């Protein structure tokens, strides 16, 4: 019986291929949108997780001025940090690495090639705090840091832009007007969670940078890597108390510095990514509803066109439940066929987005199963009314309409 119903349903759909295709198109679009958005969202989450790992959950970033992220805080005049501030933070035993940082965008030149890069003055603690390894070369020596030698370590973007990916160690680039020997190349990290190219960087010894590039001994920020067995929130409170004391901030007075806890930044990034994925998926799911309405409309038209045929079959002994089952089967076949085509289209969309957004392709089998199940449910739900109407036809009345 089931085989016969399926055969009749397929035969009915084949009579008008164009109408059947248009009916399934809504489901194709809906399923492809949902599968595509979920897959892209999972890839984005994986990318965010990778960026979070790069940030380091135990990293604190001390910066001048108030935290104005999200529109909060106010712009107030704030003095930069000093080497004495850095030495005071280094007294905390909970600090695994304390890296003073100063930076500004400067054009770097190698023969006929040039590029604007973030020139950063720091010491070797910068690479420890950032958990940033070398692809080639070496770190600064103690003498180079102390004397502020004209040596530098370049990021992957600078390595590609100036050297075309060829050997860079031992070459000399010009930073502003300063010749600087390249002693190392950093491993590529790509775009950070703070929407900037981490690899577009040239790191010099802090003392040399301050004297020859910046012209002052100011320090703009301090990266603090907290030991794994220490709560970063507790360490954050201790550093804030220290800075308020050293910068002469009275009780009740607003801080002229702020301390970013990368754990909080990471959680905010992950939450934002999840929320955006859920929102896009919900919007895409609306198209499934539209596709279901399209199937119901087409099935109503199909039943109206076949009124005489249904009346004859009922008159010669076909049961109403058989007519109802056939119409339901037609709707389910349309929905499932559209769902399978939508899955393929959705995965193709996600694969194309992977190349554009530079995110991994993370396919969730559960999403595919849910998409097929949703297609079946939509086919049944939106075909029920046309099926019920077909089953309730009076044979005599149906034939008299013709």
C-alpha positions in Angstrom: 0.0 0.0 0.0 2.7 2.5 1.0 4.6 1.7 -2.2 1.6 2.3 -4.3 0.9 5.6 -2.6 4.5 6.8 -3.2 4.2 5.7 -6.9 1.0 7.7 -7.3 2.5 10.7 -5.5 5.6 10.7 -7.7 3.5 10.3 -10.8 1.3 13.3 -9.8 4.4 15.5 -9.2 5.9 14.5 -12.6 2.8 15.7 -14.4 3.8 19.3 -13.8 7.5 19.4 -13.2 7.8 23.2 -13.3 5.1 23.7 -10.6 6.7 21.0 -8.4 10.1 22.6 -8.8 8.8 26.1 -7.9 7.0 24.6 -4.9 10.2 23.0 -3.6 12.3 26.1 -4.3 11.1 27.8 -1.1 12.3 24.8 1.0 15.6 24.8 -0.9 16.2 28.4 -0.1 15.1 28.0 3.5 17.1 24.9 4.3 20.2 26.3 2.5 20.0 29.5 4.5 19.7 27.6 7.8 22.4 25.1 7.1 24.7 27.8 5.6 24.2 30.2 8.6 24.7 27.4 11.2 27.8 26.1 9.4 29.3 29.6 9.0 28.4 30.4 12.6 30.2 27.3 13.8 33.2 28.2 11.7 33.2 31.7 13.2 33.0 30.3 16.7 36.0 28.1 15.9 37.8 31.1 14.7 36.9 33.1 17.8 38.1 30.2 20.0 41.4 30.2 18.1 41.7 34.0 18.6 40.9 33.6 22.3 43.7 31.0 22.6 46.0 33.5 21.0 45.0 36.3 23.4 45.7 34.1 26.4 43.2 33.7 29.2 45.8 34.8 31.8 46.8 38.1 30.1 46.1 41.5 31.6 46.6 44.7 29.5 47.2 47.9 31.4 46.5 51.0 29.3 46.3 54.8 29.8 42.9 56.6 29.9 39.5 55.2 30.8 37.9 52.2 29.1 35.6 53.7 26.5 34.5 50.4 25.0 30.7 50.3 24.3 30.5 54.0 24.8 31.1 53.9 28.5 33.6 56.1 30.3 34.8 59.6 29.3 37.9 60.9 27.6 40.2 62.4 30.3 43.8 63.5 30.1 46.1 60.7 31.3 49.8 60.6 31.8 51.7 57.7 30.3 53.3 55.0 32.4 56.9 55.0 33.4 59.6 52.4 33.8 59.2 52.8 37.6 55.6 51.7 37.2 56.7 48.6 35.3 59.3 47.8 38.0 56.6 48.1 40.7 54.4 45.6 38.8 57.3 43.2 38.5 57.4 43.0 42.2 54.3 40.9 42.2 55.3 37.2 42.4 52.0 36.3 40.6 53.3 38.0 37.4 55.0 35.5 35.1 55.9 38.2 32.5 55.6 42.0 32.6 56.1 43.7 29.2 56.1 47.5 28.8 54.9 48.5 25.3 55.1 51.7 23.2 54.0 51.8 19.6 53.0 54.0 16.6 52.4 53.5 12.9 55.5 54.2 10.8 56.5 53.5 7.2 59.1 50.8 6.8 61.2 50.5 3.6 63.2 47.8 1.9 64.7 48.9 -1.4 61.7 49.5 -3.7 59.2 48.1 -1.3 57.5 50.0 1.6 54.6 49.5 4.0 53.0 51.2 7.0 53.5 49.0 10.0 52.9 49.2 13.7 56.4 49.8 15.2 56.5 48.5 18.7 59.1 49.0 21.4 59.2 46.1 23.8 61.5 43.5 25.4 61.4 39.7 25.3 58.6 39.6 27.9 56.4 40.9 25.2 56.7 37.6 23.3 56.2 35.6 26.5 53.1 37.5 27.5 51.6 37.3 24.0 52.6 33.6 23.7 54.2 34.5 20.3 56.9 32.3 18.9 59.4 32.8 16.1 59.3 31.3 12.6 62.9 32.2 12.0 65.8 34.0 13.7 66.2 34.8 17.4 64.9 37.1 20.2 66.7 40.2 21.5 69.9 39.7 23.5 70.3 41.3 26.9 72.9 43.7 25.5 70.6 44.7 22.6 67.7 45.5 25.0 69.9 47.4 27.4 71.7 49.4 24.8 68.7 49.9 22.5 70.4 48.5 19.4 69.0 49.0 16.0 67.7 45.5 15.6 64.1 44.3 15.0 61.8 41.3 14.7 59.2 41.5 12.0 55.7 40.0 11.7 54.4 37.8 9.0 52.7 40.6 7.1 55.9 42.6 7.0 57.8 39.5 6.0 55.4 39.0 3.0 55.1 42.7 2.0 58.7 43.6 2.1 60.5 40.3 1.5 57.9 38.4 -0.5 58.2 35.6 2.0 62.0 35.0 1.3 64.7 35.0 3.9 64.6 38.2 6.0 67.0 37.5 8.9 70.2 39.5 8.4 68.6 42.0 6.0 68.4 45.7 6.9 65.2 47.7 6.6 64.6 51.4 7.2 62.2 52.3 9.9 61.4 56.0 9.3 65.0 57.1 8.8 66.5 54.5 11.0 68.3 51.5 9.5 67.4 48.4 11.5 68.8 44.8 11.1 66.2 42.1 11.0 67.1 39.3 13.5 63.8 37.4 13.6 60.5 36.7 12.0 57.4 36.0 14.1 54.9 33.2 13.4 51.8 34.3 11.6 48.7 34.9 13.8 46.3 36.6 11.4 43.6 39.0 12.4 43.2 39.3 16.2 39.9 39.3 18.1 40.3 43.1 18.3 39.9 43.5 14.5 43.5 44.3 13.6 46.2 42.5 11.8 48.6 41.3 14.5 51.2 40.3 11.9 51.6 43.9 10.7 54.2 44.6 13.3 57.9 45.4 13.7 59.2 45.0 17.3 62.3 46.9 18.4 64.1 47.0 21.8 62.0 49.5 23.9 64.9 51.8 24.8 66.0 52.2 21.2 62.5 52.8 20.1 61.9 55.5 22.7 65.1 57.3 21.9 65.1 57.1 18.1 61.5 56.7 17.0 59.2 58.0 19.8 61.5 60.7 21.2 60.2 60.3 24.8 60.5 57.6 27.5 56.8 57.2 27.7 55.1 53.8 28.0 51.7 53.4 26.5 50.7 50.0 27.9 51.9 47.1 30.0 51.1 43.5 29.2 51.0 41.3 32.3 50.9 37.5 32.0 49.5 36.1 35.3 50.7 32.6 36.5 48.3 29.8 35.8 47.6 29.1 39.4 46.5 32.7 40.1 43.1 34.2 39.6 43.4 37.0 37.1 40.6 39.0 38.7 42.5 39.1 42.0 45.7 40.2 40.2 43.7 42.8 38.4 42.5 44.3 41.7 46.1 44.4 43.1 47.5 46.2 40.0 44.6 48.7 40.0 45.3 49.5 43.7 49.0 49.9 42.9 48.4 52.2 40.0 45.9 54.4 41.9 48.5 54.8 44.6 51.4 55.5 42.2 49.3 57.9 40.0 48.0 59.8 43.0 44.3 59.1 42.4 42.2 60.1 45.5 39.3 57.9 46.8 36.2 58.6 44.7 38.2 60.1 41.9 37.9 58.5 38.4 40.9 56.3 37.3 43.0 57.7 34.4 43.9 54.2 33.4 42.1 50.9 32.8 43.0 47.2 32.9 41.7 44.8 30.3 41.2 41.3 31.5 41.5 39.1 28.4 39.2 36.5 30.0 36.4 39.0 30.0 37.2 40.1 26.4 37.2 36.4 25.3 33.9 35.7 27.0 32.4 38.8 25.3 33.7 37.8 21.9 32.3 34.2 22.3 28.9 35.5 23.5 28.6 38.0 20.7 29.5 35.3 18.1 26.9 32.9 19.5 24.2 35.6 19.6 24.9 36.7 16.1 24.8 33.1 14.8 21.4 32.5 16.6 20.0 35.7 15.2 21.0 34.8 11.6 19.7 31.3 12.0 16.4 32.5 13.3 16.1 34.9 10.3 17.0 32.1 7.9 14.4 29.8 9.5 11.6 32.3 8.6 12.3 31.4 4.9 11.4 27.8 5.8 8.0 28.9 7.0 7.6 30.8 3.7 8.6 27.6 1.8 6.0 25.6 3.7 3.3 28.1 2.8 4.4 27.8 -0.8 4.0 24.1 -0.7 0.5 24.4 0.9 -0.5 26.8 -1.9 0.7 24.6 -4.6 -1.0 21.5 -3.1 -4.3 23.4 -2.9 -4.0 24.3 -6.5 -3.0 20.7 -7.4 -6.1 19.4 -5.6 -8.4 21.9 -7.3 -7.0 20.9 -10.7 -7.5 17.2 -10.0 -11.0 17.5 -8.6 -12.5 15.3 -11.2 -9.8 12.7 -11.0 -10.2 12.5 -7.2 -14.0 12.3 -7.6 -13.7 9.4 -10.0 -11.3 7.5 -7.7 -13.6 8.0 -4.8 -16.5 6.9 -6.9 -14.9 3.6 -7.9 -13.9 2.6 -4.4 -10.8 4.6 -3.3 -10.9 5.3 0.4 -10.7 9.0 1.7 -7.6 8.0 3.8 -5.8 6.8 0.7 -6.5 10.1 -1.1 -5.3 11.9 2.0 -2.2 9.8 2.3 -1.3 10.4 -1.4 -1.6 14.2 -1.1 0.5 14.1 2.1 3.1 12.0 0.4 3.3 14.6 -2.5 3.9 17.4 0.1 6.5 15.4 2.0 8.3 14.4 -1.3 8.5 18.1 -2.3 9.7 19.2 1.1 12.3 16.4 1.5 13.6 16.8 -2.0 13.9 20.6 -1.4 15.5 19.9 1.9 18.2 17.6 0.4 18.9 20.1 -2.3 19.0 22.9 0.3 21.6 21.0 2.4 23.9 20.8 -0.6 23.4 24.4 -1.4 23.9 25.5 2.2 27.2 23.6 2.5 28.3 25.1 -0.8 27.5 28.5 0.6 29.4 27.9 3.7 32.4 26.6 1.7 32.4 29.8 -0.3 32.1 31.9 2.8 35.0 30.0 4.3 37.3 31.4 1.6 36.0 34.9 1.9 35.9 35.2 5.7 38.9 32.9 6.3 37.2 30.7 8.8 37.3 26.9 9.1 34.5 24.8 7.6 32.8 23.0 10.5 30.0 20.8 9.4 27.7 19.6 12.2 26.0 16.3 11.3 23.2 17.1 13.7 22.3 20.2 11.6 21.9 18.0 8.5 19.7 15.6 10.3 17.6 18.4 11.8 17.3 20.0 8.4 15.9 16.8 6.9 13.5 16.2 9.8 12.3 19.8 9.6 11.7 19.3 5.9 9.5 16.3 6.6 7.6 18.1 9.3 7.0 21.1 7.1 5.8 18.8 4.3 3.3 17.0 6.6 2.1 20.2 8.4 1.5 22.3 5.3 0.1 19.5 3.2 -2.4 18.4 5.8 -5.1 21.0 4.9 -5.0 20.3 1.1 -5.0 16.5 1.9 -7.9 16.8 4.2 -9.8 18.9 1.7 -9.1 16.3 -1.0 -10.3 13.4 1.3 -13.5 15.2 2.1 -14.6 15.7 -1.5 -18.0 14.3 -2.3 -17.6 12.2 -5.5 -20.9 13.4 -7.1 -20.2 17.1 -6.3 -16.6 16.7 -7.6 -17.8 15.3 -10.9 -20.6 17.8 -11.3 -18.0 20.7 -11.0 -16.4 19.4 -14.2 
